[in-house]
Amino acid sequence: MMNGKSKLVISSLFILGFIAGKINQKKFIDNKNIKSQTINTQQYLNRLSEFFIDDLSNAKEDFFELLDMGFNPSDCFEITIAKSSLI
């Protein structure tokens, strides 16, 4: 069994950890140093070249066709990859 002194040490360490977490909580929530990474169309085309070594021209045509339909580039990329795996 624990004696009173060890319970006091463990509970004080827990309270100190809780207080330190509350003090630093805003740093974790409001971290504005992390920039959102947006990928442009050219980067998606480069990724297509990694997937489609043999038939890159058809993959690019499918990608641009979907892009012209109004899909966003990330969806165009995912659909083009999925379409190739089905064929």
C-alpha positions as CSV (number, residue, x, y, z in Angstrom):
1,M,0.0,0.0,0.0
2,M,1.0,3.6,-0.5
3,N,1.7,5.7,2.4
4,G,0.6,9.3,2.7
5,K,3.9,10.8,1.6
6,S,3.9,8.9,-1.7
7,K,0.3,9.8,-2.4
8,L,1.1,13.4,-1.8
9,V,4.1,13.3,-4.2
10,I,2.0,11.6,-6.9
11,S,-0.9,14.0,-6.6
12,S,1.3,17.0,-6.6
13,L,3.0,15.8,-9.8
14,F,-0.4,15.3,-11.3
15,I,-1.5,18.8,-10.4
16,L,1.7,20.3,-11.7
17,G,1.3,18.5,-15.0
18,F,-2.3,19.6,-15.2
19,I,-1.4,23.3,-14.5
20,A,1.4,23.1,-17.1
21,G,-1.0,21.7,-19.7
22,K,-3.5,24.4,-19.0
23,I,-0.9,27.1,-19.3
24,N,0.4,25.8,-22.6
25,Q,-3.0,24.9,-24.0
26,K,-3.3,28.0,-26.0
27,K,0.0,27.3,-27.8
28,F,-1.4,24.0,-29.1
29,I,-4.8,25.4,-30.1
30,D,-3.7,28.7,-31.7
31,N,-0.6,27.4,-33.5
32,K,-0.4,29.8,-36.4
33,N,3.1,28.6,-37.4
34,I,1.6,25.7,-39.3
35,K,0.7,26.9,-42.8
36,S,-2.0,25.1,-44.7
37,Q,-0.4,23.5,-47.7
38,T,-2.4,23.9,-50.8
39,I,-1.5,21.9,-53.8
40,N,-1.8,23.5,-57.2
41,T,-2.8,21.8,-60.5
42,Q,0.8,21.5,-61.7
43,Q,1.7,19.5,-58.5
44,Y,-1.2,17.1,-59.2
45,L,0.0,16.6,-62.7
46,N,3.5,15.8,-61.4
47,R,1.9,13.3,-59.0
48,L,0.0,11.8,-62.0
49,S,3.4,11.2,-63.7
50,E,4.4,9.1,-60.7
51,F,1.4,6.9,-61.0
52,F,1.1,6.7,-64.8
53,I,4.5,6.0,-66.4
54,D,3.1,4.3,-69.5
55,D,-0.1,6.1,-70.2
56,L,0.5,9.6,-68.8
57,S,-1.2,11.4,-71.7
58,N,-4.6,9.7,-71.2
59,A,-4.4,10.3,-67.5
60,K,-3.8,14.0,-68.1
61,E,-6.7,14.1,-70.5
62,D,-9.0,12.5,-67.9
63,F,-7.7,14.9,-65.2
64,F,-8.3,18.0,-67.3
65,E,-11.7,16.7,-68.5
66,L,-12.8,16.3,-64.8
67,L,-11.3,19.7,-64.1
68,D,-13.3,21.3,-66.9
69,M,-16.5,19.7,-65.4
70,G,-15.9,21.7,-62.3
71,F,-14.3,19.3,-59.9
72,N,-11.6,20.6,-57.6
73,P,-8.0,19.4,-58.5
74,S,-7.8,17.0,-55.5
75,D,-11.0,15.2,-56.5
76,C,-9.8,15.1,-60.2
77,F,-6.6,13.4,-59.0
78,E,-8.4,10.9,-56.8
79,I,-10.9,10.0,-59.5
80,T,-8.2,9.6,-62.1
81,I,-6.3,7.3,-59.9
82,A,-9.4,5.3,-59.0
83,K,-10.4,5.1,-62.7
84,S,-7.0,3.6,-63.6
85,S,-7.2,1.0,-60.9
86,L,-10.6,-0.2,-62.2
87,I,-9.4,-0.6,-65.8
